[in-house]
């Protein structure tokens, strides 16, 4: 029987208590002295397997799905070396095979003895679990399906070499752990320190969904493509009028380049003091990270921008090559300026020009700045027409434009956001 205590690389699993409980059951279920403890533990394990299935969207053989879940989430020296780049021959690969040999035994375990000893007639439902249509609350549909598919592959692997090949291929395609299996993250500072937590529900917007702004989108695409391909790229500031698609463009970039190893971490200005810790957690991973700051601006009394300046450029430690900073803002210069900044004397400030330069120095550290301006009336109508065709709104063009013009006058003016809201309104009136 496989001894999970002999694992070398794959240890300290999240949700690993279930593994050790099951391993104990496999070893002691025949011993009469432990029968009461065995029954209680067994039914508790079945509860945990079903609970995991509900949370993560697993189906079919829940025992195999659970073992696969452990393997794809365990961030260790082998799995992290496989992500994106793969692994070469050597001692690390041989040590991983030692652990995979133990997992193969766990995959192949015959539960007939436990089922008969404990009278667990329901156990076939655990090994052929049918999900009641509920989706995963943690993974997107693509990742959930891929983990279930990997579970079947590992369960039917012909030998250790094929088992190992399946795992390496998964790590290369999807990565490992939360950073590999998710697209986007937020920063949380709790009692355990700075935590990078996955965002599980991402708006699926594509660059083609954003009508207009072709020049702006091309600049963003060119910079991002250079970044994910390992070439030199710049921090990027998207600025301009409200509702013009700045934030949506960032989301679309993420969806387009996720498969090439791009990840996004959203951070707010009150968290800038945590930036160095965030960077420390991601700088040695084989992904490309965009640290994303939405609607970035600073009032005169706010000094958080000083943390940001030091991180972007100016500290002693070189910024890692796998990290860029993308920000969106309605302000070109990010920090609020007043006419009095240009006065010869400002509250006793002798070196007025130094004060102005201090405020201007942050935006100068973004190598690429992209302007998103409000569309003209003609461009706005083109956006409305394109969206109407895309969503199947059947209305004469003249009437469509007339109603759109009425809508924008009382709903925020000419912008892509206003056009989308108008189309959503029309769709809501359709029966």
VOPAGU-2260 file (C-alpha; in pm, 1 decimal, decimal comma):
REM VOPAGU-2260
SITE   aa  ch    i         X         Y         Z
SITE  UNK   A    0       0,0       0,0       0,0
SITE  UNK   A    1     123,8     350,7     -87,6
SITE  UNK   A    2     268,9     543,7     204,8
SITE  UNK   A    3     198,9     915,0     164,9
SITE  UNK   A    4     452,2     991,6     438,1
SITE  UNK   A    5     724,0     884,9     191,9
SITE  UNK   A    6     644,2    1166,2     -52,4
SITE  UNK   A    7     950,3    1382,3    -111,4
SITE  UNK   A    8     854,6    1677,0    -334,9
SITE  UNK   A    9     476,2    1673,2    -307,2
SITE  UNK   A   10     412,7    1751,7      59,0
SITE  UNK   A   11     220,3    2008,9     263,8
SITE  UNK   A   12     -92,3    2001,8      50,1
SITE  UNK   A   13    -371,9    2250,4      86,7
SITE  UNK   A   14    -675,4    2036,0     178,6
SITE  UNK   A   15    -425,8    1756,5     243,8
SITE  UNK   A   16    -585,1    1627,9     565,7
SITE  UNK   A   17    -829,1    1422,2     358,7
SITE  UNK   A   18    -539,3    1245,6     187,0
SITE  UNK   A   19    -385,9    1135,8     516,7
SITE  UNK   A   20    -724,6    1029,2     654,3
SITE  UNK   A   21    -790,3     814,0     348,2
SITE  UNK   A   22    -440,8     664,4     365,5
SITE  UNK   A   23    -502,4     570,9     730,8
SITE  UNK   A   24    -834,6     411,1     638,2
SITE  UNK   A   25    -672,6     203,4     365,3
SITE  UNK   A   26    -426,1      66,0     618,7
SITE  UNK   A   27    -652,1       7,1     921,4
SITE  UNK   A   28   -1004,4     -62,9     794,1
SITE  UNK   A   29    -968,8    -441,4     856,7
SITE  UNK   A   30    -866,2    -406,0    1220,9
SITE  UNK   A   31   -1162,4    -475,6    1449,3
SITE  UNK   A   32   -1015,8    -264,3    1728,2
SITE  UNK   A   33   -1052,7      42,7    1506,0
SITE  UNK   A   34   -1397,4     -28,3    1355,5
SITE  UNK   A   35   -1586,1     253,6    1528,0
SITE  UNK   A   36   -1312,8     503,6    1443,0
SITE  UNK   A   37   -1288,9     367,9    1086,9
SITE  UNK   A   38   -1663,0     407,8    1019,2
SITE  UNK   A   39   -1675,5     760,4    1155,6
SITE  UNK   A   40   -1366,7     865,9     962,1
SITE  UNK   A   41   -1484,0     702,3     639,5
SITE  UNK   A   42   -1818,2     881,4     632,9
SITE  UNK   A   43   -1645,0    1205,6     721,5
SITE  UNK   A   44   -1410,4    1157,5     424,8
SITE  UNK   A   45   -1703,4    1092,2     192,8
SITE  UNK   A   46   -1863,2    1414,8     313,0
SITE  UNK   A   47   -1541,5    1606,0     236,3
SITE  UNK   A   48   -1512,0    1454,6    -113,0
SITE  UNK   A   49   -1868,5    1557,9    -197,5
SITE  UNK   A   50   -1812,7    1902,5     -48,8
SITE  UNK   A   51   -1501,2    1950,3    -265,0
SITE  UNK   A   52   -1698,0    1836,4    -569,1
SITE  UNK   A   53   -1958,7    2102,8    -500,7
SITE  UNK   A   54   -1700,7    2375,0    -449,3
SITE  UNK   A   55   -1474,1    2292,9    -743,3
SITE  UNK   A   56   -1724,2    2141,4    -987,5
SITE  UNK   A   57   -1573,0    1791,2    -993,2
SITE  UNK   A   58   -1758,7    1490,5   -1130,0
SITE  UNK   A   59   -1717,3    1119,2   -1213,3
SITE  UNK   A   60   -1451,7     954,2    -991,2
SITE  UNK   A   61   -1427,0    1196,8    -698,4
SITE  UNK   A   62   -1128,4    1014,5    -545,9
SITE  UNK   A   63    -930,6    1058,5    -867,9
SITE  UNK   A   64   -1052,1    1418,6    -898,5
SITE  UNK   A   65    -930,4    1490,6    -546,0
SITE  UNK   A   66    -584,9    1340,7    -610,0
SITE  UNK   A   67    -560,4    1542,0    -931,7
SITE  UNK   A   68    -664,3    1855,5    -742,8
SITE  UNK   A   69    -373,9    1801,8    -501,2
SITE  UNK   A   70    -124,6    1759,5    -786,2
SITE  UNK   A   71    -229,7    2064,4    -987,5
SITE  UNK   A   72    -230,5    2294,0    -683,7
SITE  UNK   A   73      91,6    2189,7    -510,9
SITE  UNK   A   74     351,4    2460,4    -575,0
SITE  UNK   A   75     688,6    2292,9    -534,3
SITE  UNK   A   76    1029,4    2302,3    -698,7
SITE  UNK   A   77     925,9    2052,7    -967,2
SITE  UNK   A   78     581,5    2189,4   -1057,7
SITE  UNK   A   79     698,0    2551,6   -1071,1
SITE  UNK   A   80     994,4    2457,5   -1289,8
SITE  UNK   A   81     754,1    2289,2   -1533,1
SITE  UNK   A   82     513,7    2580,9   -1574,7
SITE  UNK   A   83     534,4    2749,7   -1913,9
SITE  UNK   A   84     886,5    2622,6   -1992,4
SITE  UNK   A   85     872,2    2252,6   -1904,8
SITE  UNK   A   86    1136,8    2050,2   -1725,1
SITE  UNK   A   87    1462,1    1893,5   -1840,6
SITE  UNK   A   88    1603,7    1553,7   -1754,1
SITE  UNK   A   89    1780,7    1530,7   -1420,5
SITE  UNK   A   90    1753,4    1444,6   -1053,9
SITE  UNK   A   91    1446,2    1663,7   -1002,8
SITE  UNK   A   92    1251,8    1466,8   -1262,1
SITE  UNK   A   93    1352,4    1135,2   -1105,4
SITE  UNK   A   94    1248,1    1253,0    -758,9
SITE  UNK   A   95     913,4    1366,9    -898,3
SITE  UNK   A   96     865,4    1020,4   -1050,5
SITE  UNK   A   97     921,2     871,6    -703,6
SITE  UNK   A   98     621,8    1073,6    -578,8
SITE  UNK   A   99     414,8    1001,0    -888,7
SITE  UNK   A  100     469,8     628,5    -827,9
SITE  UNK   A  101     298,5     669,9    -490,1
SITE  UNK   A  102      14,9     867,8    -647,5
SITE  UNK   A  103     -30,9     597,9    -911,7
SITE  UNK   A  104     -86,0     346,6    -633,4
SITE  UNK   A  105    -344,8     577,7    -479,5
SITE  UNK   A  106    -518,5     614,9    -816,1
SITE  UNK   A  107    -524,0     236,1    -861,2
SITE  UNK   A  108    -648,7     151,1    -511,7
SITE  UNK   A  109    -936,4     -97,5    -507,2
SITE  UNK   A  110   -1202,8      18,3    -261,1
SITE  UNK   A  111   -1397,1    -309,3    -274,5
SITE  UNK   A  112   -1260,6    -424,1      61,0
SITE  UNK   A  113   -1354,9    -101,6     241,0
SITE  UNK   A  114   -1696,1     -98,0      73,8
SITE  UNK   A  115   -1776,7    -454,2     182,0
SITE  UNK   A  116   -1632,9    -420,1     533,3
SITE  UNK   A  117   -1826,3    -103,1     608,9
SITE  UNK   A  118   -2137,1    -190,6     408,2
SITE  UNK   A  119   -2102,0     127,8     204,9
SITE  UNK   A  120   -2346,5      47,6     -73,7
SITE  UNK   A  121   -2350,8     411,9    -183,9
SITE  UNK   A  122   -1980,5     416,0    -270,1
SITE  UNK   A  123   -2039,7     362,9    -640,9
SITE  UNK   A  124   -2194,1     710,4    -647,0
SITE  UNK   A  125   -1865,1     852,7    -521,3
SITE  UNK   A  126   -1673,9     678,4    -799,9
SITE  UNK   A  127   -1923,1     787,2   -1066,3
SITE  UNK   A  128   -2051,4    1117,3    -931,7
SITE  UNK   A  129   -2300,3    1306,4   -1147,3
SITE  UNK   A  130   -2295,2    1677,7   -1089,8
SITE  UNK   A  131   -2637,9    1842,2   -1056,6
SITE  UNK   A  132   -2559,2    2115,9   -1307,8
SITE  UNK   A  133   -2382,1    2338,0   -1052,7
SITE  UNK   A  134   -2071,2    2508,4   -1186,4
SITE  UNK   A  135   -1746,2    2548,5    -997,3
SITE  UNK   A  136   -1737,4    2834,8    -749,5
SITE  UNK   A  137   -1356,5    2851,1    -778,7
SITE  UNK   A  138   -1250,7    2769,5   -1135,5
SITE  UNK   A  139   -1380,3    2890,7   -1467,3
SITE  UNK   A  140   -1544,5    2628,3   -1686,7
SITE  UNK   A  141   -1235,2    2570,4   -1899,9
SITE  UNK   A  142   -1005,9    2501,7   -1603,2
SITE  UNK   A  143   -1262,8    2283,1   -1427,5
SITE  UNK   A  144   -1313,0    2073,0   -1740,1
SITE  UNK   A  145    -939,3    2039,8   -1791,4
SITE  UNK   A  146    -883,3    1916,4   -1433,8
SITE  UNK   A  147   -1160,2    1657,6   -1474,6
SITE  UNK   A  148   -1006,2    1551,7   -1805,7
SITE  UNK   A  149    -661,7    1523,1   -1644,6
SITE  UNK   A  150    -815,3    1313,8   -1367,3
SITE  UNK   A  151    -936,3    1060,9   -1624,0
SITE  UNK   A  152    -600,0    1061,3   -1803,0
SITE  UNK   A  153    -405,8     997,4   -1483,5
SITE  UNK   A  154    -645,9     723,7   -1377,7
SITE  UNK   A  155    -595,8     540,4   -1707,6
SITE  UNK   A  156    -222,0     609,3   -1752,9
SITE  UNK   A  157     -50,9     295,2   -1881,4
SITE  UNK   A  158     269,2     343,4   -1686,3
SITE  UNK   A  159     470,8     586,6   -1477,7
SITE  UNK   A  160     619,0     757,3   -1785,0
SITE  UNK   A  161     277,1     841,5   -1926,1
SITE  UNK   A  162     154,1     960,6   -1585,1
SITE  UNK   A  163     456,6    1192,7   -1562,0
SITE  UNK   A  164     405,4    1313,8   -1917,5
SITE  UNK   A  165      44,1    1406,9   -1844,3
SITE  UNK   A  166     147,6    1611,0   -1539,2
SITE  UNK   A  167     428,5    1796,8   -1717,0
SITE  UNK   A  168     198,6    1879,3   -2007,9
SITE  UNK   A  169     -64,8    2018,9   -1771,6
SITE  UNK   A  170     189,5    2233,8   -1586,3
SITE  UNK   A  171     321,2    2372,0   -1915,2
SITE  UNK   A  172     -25,4    2451,0   -2046,9
SITE  UNK   A  173    -195,7    2582,5   -1732,5
SITE  UNK   A  174      74,2    2628,5   -1469,8
SITE  UNK   A  175      38,6    2526,7   -1108,6
SITE  UNK   A  176    -147,8    2654,6    -803,6
SITE  UNK   A  177    -352,2    2969,9    -782,3
SITE  UNK   A  178    -118,3    3175,5   -1002,8
SITE  UNK   A  179    -130,7    2915,4   -1277,2
SITE  UNK   A  180    -498,6    2826,2   -1275,8
SITE  UNK   A  181    -646,0    3175,8   -1249,0
SITE  UNK   A  182    -627,4    3484,2   -1468,0
SITE  UNK   A  183    -670,4    3769,3   -1226,5
SITE  UNK   A  184    -601,9    3842,3    -861,9
SITE  UNK   A  185    -656,7    4099,1    -589,6
SITE  UNK   A  186    -434,6    4189,0    -294,7
SITE  UNK   A  187    -558,3    4130,6      60,7
SITE  UNK   A  188    -370,7    4227,7     375,5
SITE  UNK   A  189    -487,7    4012,8     665,7
SITE  UNK   A  190    -343,4    3864,9     985,4
SITE  UNK   A  191    -120,0    3637,8     775,1
SITE  UNK   A  192      30,1    3932,8     589,9
SITE  UNK   A  193      -2,2    4022,1     221,7
SITE  UNK   A  194    -207,2    3762,6      31,7
SITE  UNK   A  195    -265,0    3737,9    -343,8
SITE  UNK   A  196    -617,7    3602,2    -386,2
SITE  UNK   A  197    -777,3    3481,3    -711,7
SITE  UNK   A  198   -1069,2    3663,9    -869,8
SITE  UNK   A  199   -1291,3    3383,7    -994,9
SITE  UNK   A  200   -1553,1    3574,9   -1196,0
SITE  UNK   A  201   -1393,4    3775,0   -1478,8
SITE  UNK   A  202   -1589,3    3964,3   -1743,3
SITE  UNK   A  203   -1509,0    3790,4   -2071,5
SITE  UNK   A  204   -1450,6    4080,8   -2308,3
SITE  UNK   A  205   -1243,1    4061,1   -2626,0
SITE  UNK   A  206   -1056,1    4336,2   -2803,9
SITE  UNK   A  207   -1289,5    4295,7   -3103,3
SITE  UNK   A  208   -1580,5    4378,6   -2872,9
SITE  UNK   A  209   -1440,6    4730,5   -2825,3
SITE  UNK   A  210   -1559,1    4934,0   -3119,3
SITE  UNK   A  211   -1327,6    5211,7   -3234,8
SITE  UNK   A  212   -1001,9    5326,7   -3074,6
SITE  UNK   A  213    -799,8    5117,3   -3320,1
SITE  UNK   A  214    -482,0    5323,3   -3280,8
SITE  UNK   A  215    -504,7    5311,4   -2901,5
SITE  UNK   A  216    -569,9    4936,3   -2903,0
SITE  UNK   A  217    -274,9    4873,1   -3135,6
SITE  UNK   A  218     -36,5    5056,8   -2902,6
SITE  UNK   A  219    -163,8    4850,7   -2610,6
SITE  UNK   A  220    -139,9    4523,8   -2806,5
SITE  UNK   A  221     212,2    4596,4   -2932,8
SITE  UNK   A  222     341,5    4672,1   -2584,7
SITE  UNK   A  223     170,8    4368,4   -2430,2
SITE  UNK   A  224     285,1    4129,9   -2704,2
SITE  UNK   A  225     644,6    4241,5   -2656,8
SITE  UNK   A  226     605,6    4177,5   -2283,8
SITE  UNK   A  227     459,1    3824,6   -2305,3
SITE  UNK   A  228     718,0    3729,0   -2567,5
SITE  UNK   A  229    1002,1    3827,3   -2337,0
SITE  UNK   A  230    1106,9    4141,5   -2525,4
SITE  UNK   A  231    1150,7    4486,8   -2374,2
SITE  UNK   A  232     824,5    4657,9   -2286,6
SITE  UNK   A  233     707,9    4963,5   -2094,3
SITE  UNK   A  234     476,9    5041,8   -1807,6
SITE  UNK   A  235     157,7    5172,9   -1959,3
SITE  UNK   A  236     -87,6    5451,0   -1869,1
SITE  UNK   A  237    -430,0    5460,0   -2035,4
SITE  UNK   A  238    -587,2    5801,3   -1978,9
SITE  UNK   A  239    -878,1    5998,5   -2114,5
SITE  UNK   A  240   -1248,5    6056,3   -2083,7
SITE  UNK   A  241   -1478,6    5840,2   -1872,9
SITE  UNK   A  242   -1655,1    5549,0   -2040,9
SITE  UNK   A  243   -1418,2    5521,8   -2335,6
SITE  UNK   A  244   -1304,5    5162,7   -2278,2
SITE  UNK   A  245    -980,9    5198,4   -2081,5
SITE  UNK   A  246   -1061,1    4935,2   -1818,7
SITE  UNK   A  247   -1232,4    4710,6   -2072,2
SITE  UNK   A  248    -917,9    4717,5   -2286,4
SITE  UNK   A  249    -711,9    4586,9   -1993,4
SITE  UNK   A  250    -961,1    4302,5   -1936,6
SITE  UNK   A  251    -955,7    4220,0   -2306,4
SITE  UNK   A  252    -574,4    4209,2   -2305,2
SITE  UNK   A  253    -586,0    3960,7   -2017,7
SITE  UNK   A  254    -830,2    3732,9   -2199,7
SITE  UNK   A  255    -625,8    3745,7   -2519,2
SITE  UNK   A  256    -284,3    3666,1   -2367,6
SITE  UNK   A  257    -372,2    3445,9   -2069,6
SITE  UNK   A  258    -278,1    3133,4   -2265,4
SITE  UNK   A  259      68,0    3282,0   -2319,9
SITE  UNK   A  260     128,4    3315,7   -1946,2
SITE  UNK   A  261     -14,6    3663,7   -1878,6
SITE  UNK   A  262    -169,2    3728,5   -1536,4
SITE  UNK   A  263    -310,5    4047,1   -1380,5
SITE  UNK   A  264    -303,3    4157,2   -1016,9
SITE  UNK   A  265    -537,9    4443,0    -928,2
SITE  UNK   A  266    -419,0    4675,8    -655,4
SITE  UNK   A  267    -559,7    4996,5    -507,1
SITE  UNK   A  268    -363,6    5301,5    -403,6
SITE  UNK   A  269    -416,3    5242,8     -30,5
SITE  UNK   A  270    -227,8    4914,0     -84,2
SITE  UNK   A  271      79,2    5063,8    -250,8
SITE  UNK   A  272     283,8    5007,6      62,8
SITE  UNK   A  273     233,1    4632,9      -3,7
SITE  UNK   A  274     373,8    4652,6    -356,2
SITE  UNK   A  275     721,3    4530,5    -263,2
SITE  UNK   A  276     577,4    4223,5     -89,2
SITE  UNK   A  277     351,4    4147,5    -387,2
SITE  UNK   A  278     648,2    4170,0    -622,8
SITE  UNK   A  279     853,9    3944,4    -396,0
SITE  UNK   A  280     585,2    3673,8    -422,3
SITE  UNK   A  281     567,3    3672,8    -803,6
SITE  UNK   A  282     910,0    3775,1    -933,7
SITE  UNK   A  283    1049,4    3420,8    -961,0
SITE  UNK   A  284     746,7    3263,8   -1131,1
SITE  UNK   A  285     742,1    3179,0   -1501,4
SITE  UNK   A  286     442,2    3399,1   -1575,0
SITE  UNK   A  287     417,8    3757,4   -1694,8
SITE  UNK   A  288     237,0    3978,1   -1444,1
SITE  UNK   A  289      63,5    4309,0   -1501,8
SITE  UNK   A  290       3,3    4498,7   -1180,2
SITE  UNK   A  291    -317,5    4682,1   -1263,9
SITE  UNK   A  292    -434,2    5008,2   -1109,6
SITE  UNK   A  293    -778,9    5120,4   -1219,0
SITE  UNK   A  294    -898,9    5481,3   -1211,1
SITE  UNK   A  295    -569,1    5598,9   -1065,5
SITE  UNK   A  296    -543,4    5958,0    -942,4
SITE  UNK   A  297    -418,5    6141,9    -637,1
SITE  UNK   A  298    -539,7    6444,6    -451,7
SITE  UNK   A  299    -284,8    6700,8    -338,6
SITE  UNK   A  300    -273,1    6567,7      18,1
SITE  UNK   A  301    -229,9    6200,1     -82,7
SITE  UNK   A  302     126,7    6073,3     -78,9
SITE  UNK   A  303      76,0    5707,5    -181,6
SITE  UNK   A  304     216,5    5792,8    -525,0
SITE  UNK   A  305     562,6    5810,2    -366,3
SITE  UNK   A  306     547,5    5430,8    -303,3
SITE  UNK   A  307     450,6    5379,2    -665,2
SITE  UNK   A  308     734,5    5595,7    -795,5
SITE  UNK   A  309     989,8    5398,1    -598,8
SITE  UNK   A  310     856,5    5065,7    -725,9
SITE  UNK   A  311     833,2    5167,0   -1091,3
SITE  UNK   A  312    1180,5    5309,2   -1108,8
SITE  UNK   A  313    1423,1    5450,2    -860,6
SITE  UNK   A  314    1475,1    5185,9    -591,9
SITE  UNK   A  315    1802,6    5001,7    -548,2
SITE  UNK   A  316    1654,5    4667,2    -653,9
SITE  UNK   A  317    1593,4    4621,7   -1026,2
SITE  UNK   A  318    1228,4    4569,6   -1116,7
SITE  UNK   A  319    1181,6    4206,5   -1229,1
SITE  UNK   A  320    1151,8    4148,4   -1603,6
SITE  UNK   A  321     825,3    3955,1   -1561,3
SITE  UNK   A  322     634,4    4249,2   -1410,5
SITE  UNK   A  323     482,2    4560,2   -1567,4
SITE  UNK   A  324     246,1    4822,6   -1429,7
SITE  UNK   A  325     -65,8    4922,3   -1624,2
SITE  UNK   A  326    -289,2    5201,1   -1496,6
SITE  UNK   A  327    -603,8    5375,2   -1614,5
SITE  UNK   A  328    -697,0    5730,4   -1522,7
SITE  UNK   A  329    -917,9    6018,7   -1626,5
SITE  UNK   A  330    -624,7    6249,5   -1550,2
SITE  UNK   A  331    -325,1    6280,0   -1776,8
SITE  UNK   A  332     -86,1    6374,5   -1496,6
SITE  UNK   A  333    -245,9    6156,8   -1225,3
SITE  UNK   A  334    -183,6    6406,4    -942,8
SITE  UNK   A  335    -422,1    6697,0    -901,9
SITE  UNK   A  336    -271,9    7028,8    -998,0
SITE  UNK   A  337    -386,5    7381,2    -914,7
SITE  UNK   A  338    -316,6    7720,3   -1066,6
SITE  UNK   A  339    -133,9    7816,7    -751,6
SITE  UNK   A  340     132,1    7554,7    -834,9
SITE  UNK   A  341     253,8    7796,4   -1101,8
SITE  UNK   A  342     260,4    8099,6    -877,0
SITE  UNK   A  343     596,9    8229,9    -776,1
SITE  UNK   A  344     516,1    8177,1    -410,8
SITE  UNK   A  345     297,4    7899,5    -283,3
SITE  UNK   A  346     251,8    7876,4      89,8
SITE  UNK   A  347     613,5    7964,5     143,6
SITE  UNK   A  348     748,1    7717,2    -113,7
SITE  UNK   A  349    1061,5    7883,8    -247,9
SITE  UNK   A  350    1137,7    7626,3    -518,8
SITE  UNK   A  351     805,1    7621,8    -699,3
SITE  UNK   A  352     941,7    7440,6   -1002,8
SITE  UNK   A  353    1059,2    7154,0    -780,6
SITE  UNK   A  354     703,5    7110,6    -654,0
SITE  UNK   A  355     570,1    7093,0   -1009,2
SITE  UNK   A  356     838,6    6846,5   -1115,1
SITE  UNK   A  357     758,9    6626,0    -815,4
SITE  UNK   A  358     399,9    6600,8    -934,0
SITE  UNK   A  359     495,5    6540,9   -1296,3
SITE  UNK   A  360     759,4    6277,7   -1223,6
SITE  UNK   A  361     512,2    5992,3   -1164,1
SITE  UNK   A  362     351,2    5997,6   -1508,3
SITE  UNK   A  363     692,0    6024,1   -1675,6
SITE  UNK   A  364     774,3    5678,0   -1538,8
SITE  UNK   A  365     509,6    5523,5   -1762,7
SITE  UNK   A  366     695,3    5463,6   -2087,6
SITE  UNK   A  367     375,7    5428,5   -2291,8
SITE  UNK   A  368      78,9    5663,3   -2254,7
SITE  UNK   A  369    -236,8    5598,2   -2456,1
SITE  UNK   A  370    -518,7    5848,0   -2498,1
SITE  UNK   A  371    -884,5    5739,0   -2505,2
SITE  UNK   A  372   -1099,5    6037,7   -2601,0
SITE  UNK   A  373   -1475,7    6074,4   -2629,5
SITE  UNK   A  374   -1604,6    5984,9   -2976,6
SITE  UNK   A  375   -1752,7    6239,0   -3211,2
SITE  UNK   A  376   -2125,8    6222,0   -3286,1
SITE  UNK   A  377   -2056,7    6024,5   -3603,6
SITE  UNK   A  378   -1821,8    5783,9   -3422,6
SITE  UNK   A  379   -2077,7    5739,6   -3144,7
SITE  UNK   A  380   -2343,3    5645,7   -3397,5
SITE  UNK   A  381   -2105,2    5396,6   -3557,3
SITE  UNK   A  382   -2049,4    5232,8   -3217,4
SITE  UNK   A  383   -2426,2    5216,4   -3158,5
SITE  UNK   A  384   -2485,4    5060,6   -3502,3
SITE  UNK   A  385   -2210,4    4802,8   -3455,2
SITE  UNK   A  386   -2341,0    4701,2   -3112,6
SITE  UNK   A  387   -2700,3    4688,5   -3240,7
SITE  UNK   A  388   -2598,4    4452,4   -3521,6
SITE  UNK   A  389   -2393,7    4238,6   -3282,2
SITE  UNK   A  390   -2680,0    4193,7   -3035,1
SITE  UNK   A  391   -2956,8    4157,6   -3292,0
SITE  UNK   A  392   -3140,2    4484,7   -3228,4
SITE  UNK   A  393   -3379,5    4529,7   -3520,1
SITE  UNK   A  394   -3466,1    4896,3   -3556,7
SITE  UNK   A  395   -3451,2    5128,6   -3856,3
SITE  UNK   A  396   -3115,2    5307,2   -3857,8
SITE  UNK   A  397   -3265,8    5657,1   -3854,1
SITE  UNK   A  398   -3482,1    5572,7   -3552,3
SITE  UNK   A  399   -3190,5    5396,2   -3381,9
SITE  UNK   A  400   -2967,6    5702,7   -3410,4
SITE  UNK   A  401   -3245,9    5937,3   -3299,2
SITE  UNK   A  402   -3311,4    5733,3   -2984,8
SITE  UNK   A  403   -2937,6    5697,9   -2918,8
SITE  UNK   A  404   -2893,7    6075,4   -2936,8
SITE  UNK   A  405   -3176,3    6124,5   -2689,1
SITE  UNK   A  406   -3021,2    5865,3   -2459,2
SITE  UNK   A  407   -2672,6    6013,8   -2451,3
SITE  UNK   A  408   -2801,5    6361,1   -2371,0
SITE  UNK   A  409   -2939,2    6239,2   -2038,5
SITE  UNK   A  410   -2702,0    5948,6   -1966,7
SITE  UNK   A  411   -2346,2    6071,1   -1957,5
SITE  UNK   A  412   -2273,9    6203,4   -2304,7
SITE  UNK   A  413   -2087,8    6051,9   -2597,8
SITE  UNK   A  414   -1891,1    5743,6   -2498,6
SITE  UNK   A  415   -1865,3    5373,1   -2568,2
SITE  UNK   A  416   -2010,8    5302,0   -2223,9
SITE  UNK   A  417   -2317,5    5514,4   -2298,8
SITE  UNK   A  418   -2364,1    5332,1   -2630,1
SITE  UNK   A  419   -2349,0    4993,9   -2455,3
SITE  UNK   A  420   -2595,3    5108,2   -2188,9
SITE  UNK   A  421   -2834,0    5227,0   -2460,6
SITE  UNK   A  422   -2819,8    4890,8   -2638,4
SITE  UNK   A  423   -2869,1    4710,6   -2305,4
SITE  UNK   A  424   -3178,5    4926,2   -2250,1
SITE  UNK   A  425   -3318,6    4831,3   -2592,4
SITE  UNK   A  426   -3249,1    4463,1   -2528,5
SITE  UNK   A  427   -3427,5    4488,9   -2195,1
SITE  UNK   A  428   -3739,7    4623,0   -2373,8
SITE  UNK   A  429   -3747,7    4336,0   -2620,6
SITE  UNK   A  430   -3986,2    4051,3   -2543,3
